[in-house]
């Protein structure tokens, strides 16, 4: 939640995936180079990565279960399970649906998104388990 409350303009929003085993996940790096992550703690690092001026602000950032950034700026493209339905009346964008679908994958512990328009959403097994809306 602090990531949302401490974000400043120009905040791009952020997608987070928590996993200790990414070997079978449908991810691909968006950039050839590795991000130089600034900040002494996870909050500062994610705030830096979510700033529009940071080249690596796009995509999902992968954290281990001990909350260390292992990969930044990953194109995450999970396929919806057969039983999964998307609410087409939902006003959220692609990042929301990717996080929701991606949280159903076996090696994914949680996914989370933070956006200036909608706040914080944390997903597990395709369900929102925590949400804090933008006031």
N, C-alpha and C positions, 0 to 999 in steps of 0.2 A: 504494500500500500504506500510505503514511503516513496517508492519510485514515482508513483502518480502524484502525490502531494508535493514532492520536491522538484518535479519536472518544470522546466521553464521553456519559454519560446526560444528558438524554434524546435519544439518537441515533435518528433516524427511518429511517436507511438513505438511500440516494441512487441515482438513476438518471442516467447521463451519456450524452450523445450527442455525437460529434465529427464536425463537418461544416463545410465552408466555403460550401456552397450549400444552404440550407434551402427554397428556393422551391417544390420539388415534394414536400417531406416532409409526411406526414400528422400535423401538429401543430396544436395550438390552445392559446392561453394559458388557464391556469386562473383567472387573476385579471385584473381590468381595469387594475390599476396595475402599475407596474414595481417590482421588488424593489430596495430600497436595500441593496446588497451591502456588507457590512462585511469588513474585512481587507485587509492590504497585499499578500498574495500569494494564489495560487490555493488553496493548502491551507487557509488561514484563511477564505477566502471560502466554500469548499465545506463546511467544518466549520460555519460559521454557517448556511448554507442547509439543512443536514441536521439541525438542532436542532428538536425538536418545537415549541419556543416561537416559532420563526420562522414567520410566516404562509405563507411561500413554500417550505416544506420539501417539499411534495408535487410529484409529476410528475417529468419529466426536465428536466435542465439542459443547455443546449446550449453546447458549447465549439467555438471555431474550431480549426483544426489547429495554430495557434500557442498553444493552450491559454488563450485568453481567454474568459470567460463572455460569450456574446452574447445569450442568452435564458434566463430562469429559469422554473421551474414550468410546463412545457409538457405538455399532455395529448398523448401520443404513441400513435398507434393504427395501427401497420402491419398490413397484411393478410398472412397467411402465403402464401408462394409455393406453387404447386401441388405441387411435389416435397417440400415441407417437412412433417415429421411431428413431433408433440410427444410426448414420453415421458410418458404419463399416470401412470406410477409414480414420476415425479420428485416430490420433496416441496417443490419451490420454488413460489413464488407468481407472480402476474401480472407483477410487475416483471421477474422473471427471463425469462419467456417473451417479453415485449415487447422486452426488450433483445436476446434471441437472434434473434427474427424481424426486428427493426428493423435489425440489423447486416447483413442481406442486401440492403438498399436501395442503389441505385446511388450516391446522394450521401452515404452514411454511411461514414465511414472506420472508426470503431469505436463500440461501445457498451460501457458498463461499469455494473455495479451493485455497491453495497457494502451489506451488511446485517449487523446484529448477530448473526443466527443462522447465517449461512453464509459470511461473509467477503467476498472480492473476486472478481468474475468479469468478465473482459474478453472481448468477442466481436468477431469479424470474419467476415463472410460466413456467419453462422449457426453458427459453431464457436467453442467456448471456446479462446482462445489463451493465457490466463493465468488462473490461479486460486490463491487463497490462502484456505484454509479456516479457519474459526473453531476455535480450539483447545478 
